[in-house]
């Protein structure tokens, strides 16, 4: 009786300790799984699928099948290893085995290409988003510069204003003389002419026969 009770208690304790929220302990496997490099296997499958999609593979495969059929058809029966009487059974098995391995390898290569395309699409999407953000930023900066340049006088505007001012001054007749004119003729050339006319004439002796003639000064 005490042994049964102890056994029952142990079972209860075991059921209590083991619950759904506790992780299960890893058990050692009797047979270890083969360890291989998936990238190397994927590269080999891509190379095989790429080779199967070329014309060279078709030429080699056609030559192999032609030689096989010719040998097992026209060669002596003693040297035939896949006779025609058995409908080339060995050749059929070889082609079926090749097709059974080629299909998964092509699918594996296609999956790797899909993963690569997905990564490239994500990179292109992120690059396009950055380019769009940069374009929007540059657009805002250009708009701000245009708004700021509205209050800045351009060269054409200054030239047009100066031209209009000169036209107005020329119409009013208030253009001032140049510095050289001021130095030579003073401020008013009319006054200079009147002063020259009002100056007394000086007599200069002349030894000619005509006599003395008065000459104005200047």
C-alpha positions in Angstrom: 0.0 0.0 0.0 2.6 2.6 0.8 4.4 1.9 -2.5 1.2 2.6 -4.4 0.6 5.8 -2.5 4.1 7.0 -3.2 3.7 6.2 -6.9 0.4 8.1 -7.1 2.0 11.1 -5.3 4.9 11.1 -7.7 2.5 11.0 -10.7 0.5 13.9 -9.2 3.6 15.9 -8.7 4.8 15.3 -12.2 1.4 16.4 -13.7 1.5 19.5 -11.5 5.0 20.6 -12.5 4.4 20.0 -16.2 2.1 22.7 -17.6 1.4 24.3 -21.0 3.3 27.5 -20.2 6.6 25.7 -19.5 8.8 24.9 -22.5 9.4 21.4 -23.3 12.9 20.0 -22.8 15.0 19.2 -25.8 15.5 15.5 -26.2 18.5 14.0 -27.9 17.7 12.5 -31.2 18.8 9.0 -32.0 19.7 9.8 -35.5 21.4 13.2 -36.2 20.2 15.2 -39.1 22.7 15.8 -42.0 24.2 19.2 -41.8 24.7 21.0 -45.1 25.2 24.5 -46.3 21.9 25.8 -47.8 23.6 28.5 -49.7 26.0 26.2 -51.4 23.2 23.8 -52.3 21.2 26.7 -53.6 24.0 27.9 -55.8 24.5 24.4 -57.2 20.8 24.2 -58.0 20.9 27.6 -59.7 23.9 26.5 -61.8 22.2 23.3 -62.8 18.9 25.0 -63.7 20.8 27.7 -65.6 22.7 25.0 -67.5 19.5 23.1 -68.3 18.0 26.2 -69.9 20.7 26.5 -72.5 21.0 25.1 -76.0 24.2 23.2 -75.1 22.3 21.0 -72.7 19.7 20.2 -75.4 22.5 19.3 -77.9 24.3 17.1 -75.3 21.1 15.4 -74.3 20.0 14.8 -77.9 23.4 13.3 -78.8 23.3 11.1 -75.7 19.9 9.7 -76.5 20.8 9.2 -80.2 23.9 7.3 -79.3 22.0 5.2 -76.8 19.3 4.3 -79.2 21.8 3.6 -82.1 24.0 1.4 -79.9 21.1 -0.7 -78.5 19.5 -1.0 -81.9 22.2 -1.7 -84.5 24.9 -3.2 -82.2 25.1 -7.0 -81.8 22.7 -8.4 -79.1 25.6 -9.7 -77.0 26.9 -6.2 -76.4 23.5 -4.5 -76.0 22.8 -3.4 -72.4 19.3 -1.9 -73.1 17.9 -4.0 -75.9 15.1 -2.8 -78.2 13.1 -5.9 -77.3 12.6 -4.4 -73.7 11.6 -1.0 -75.2 14.7 0.7 -73.8 13.6 0.3 -70.2 16.9 1.6 -68.8 16.8 4.7 -70.9 13.2 5.4 -69.7 14.3 5.0 -66.1 17.3 7.4 -66.5 15.1 10.1 -68.1 12.5 9.7 -65.5 15.1 10.0 -62.7 16.6 13.1 -64.4 13.1 14.7 -64.6 12.3 13.9 -61.0 15.5 15.6 -59.8 15.4 18.5 -62.3 11.9 19.7 -61.2 12.8 20.3 -57.5 16.1 21.8 -58.4 14.4 24.3 -60.8 11.8 25.1 -58.1 14.6 25.7 -55.6 16.4 28.0 -58.0 13.2 29.8 -58.7 12.5 30.3 -55.0 16.0 31.8 -54.5 15.4 34.1 -57.4 12.1 35.2 -55.9 13.8 35.9 -52.6 16.5 37.9 -54.4 13.9 39.9 -56.3 11.9 40.6 -53.1 15.0 42.0 -51.5 15.8 44.1 -54.6 12.2 45.4 -54.7 12.4 46.4 -51.0 15.7 48.3 -51.7 14.2 50.0 -54.7 11.2 51.0 -52.7 13.3 52.5 -49.9 15.5 54.3 -52.4 12.4 55.7 -54.2 11.0 56.9 -50.9 14.3 58.7 -50.0 14.4 60.2 -53.5 10.8 61.4 -53.1 11.6 62.9 -49.7 14.6 64.7 -51.1 12.6 66.0 -54.1 9.9 67.4 -51.8 12.5 69.1 -49.6 14.2 70.7 -52.7 10.8 71.8 -54.0 10.0 73.5 -50.7 13.4 75.2 -50.7 13.0 76.5 -54.2 9.5 77.8 -53.4 11.0 79.6 -50.3 13.7 81.1 -52.5 11.2 82.4 -55.0 9.2 84.0 -52.2 12.3 85.6 -50.8 13.4 86.9 -54.3 10.2 88.8 -54.8 11.4 91.7 -52.6 14.9 91.8 -54.2 15.6 94.2 -57.0 16.9 92.5 -60.1 19.4 94.0 -62.6 16.7 94.5 -65.2 14.5 96.3 -62.8 17.3 98.7 -61.7 18.2 99.4 -65.3 14.6 100.1 -66.2 14.3 102.5 -63.2 17.5 104.3 -64.1 16.4 104.6 -67.7 13.1 106.1 -66.7 14.8 108.6 -64.4 17.2 109.7 -67.1 14.3 110.1 -69.5 12.4 112.3 -67.0 15.5 114.5 -66.4 16.1 114.9 -70.1 12.5 116.0 -70.6 12.7 118.5 -67.8 16.0 119.9 -69.1 17.8 119.8 -65.7 20.8 117.8 -66.8 23.9 119.3 -65.1 27.0 119.8 -67.2 30.1 117.7 -66.8 33.1 118.5 -64.7 35.3 119.4 -67.7 32.7 121.9 -68.8 32.6 123.5 -65.4 36.4 123.8 -65.3 36.7 125.4 -68.8 33.6 127.6 -68.9 32.6 128.1 -65.3 29.1 127.5 -64.2 27.3 129.4 -67.0 28.8 129.7 -70.5 26.4 132.5 -71.5 27.8 134.8 -68.8 31.3 134.0 -70.0 30.4 135.1 -73.6 28.9 138.4 -72.3 32.0 139.1 -70.3 34.1 138.6 -73.4 32.1 141.1 -75.4 32.1 143.8 -72.7 35.9 143.6 -72.2 37.7 146.8 -73.6 39.7 146.4 -76.8 43.5 146.7 -76.5 45.6 148.4 -79.2 48.4 146.3 -80.5 51.1 148.0 -82.6 51.5 146.7 -86.1 54.4 147.6 -88.5 52.4 146.9 -91.6 51.5 149.7 -94.0 47.8 149.4 -93.3 48.3 151.1 -89.9 47.2 150.3 -86.4 44.0 148.2 -86.1 42.3 147.5 -82.8 42.1 143.8 -81.9 40.0 142.3 -79.1 41.7 140.5 -76.3 41.5 136.8 -76.5 
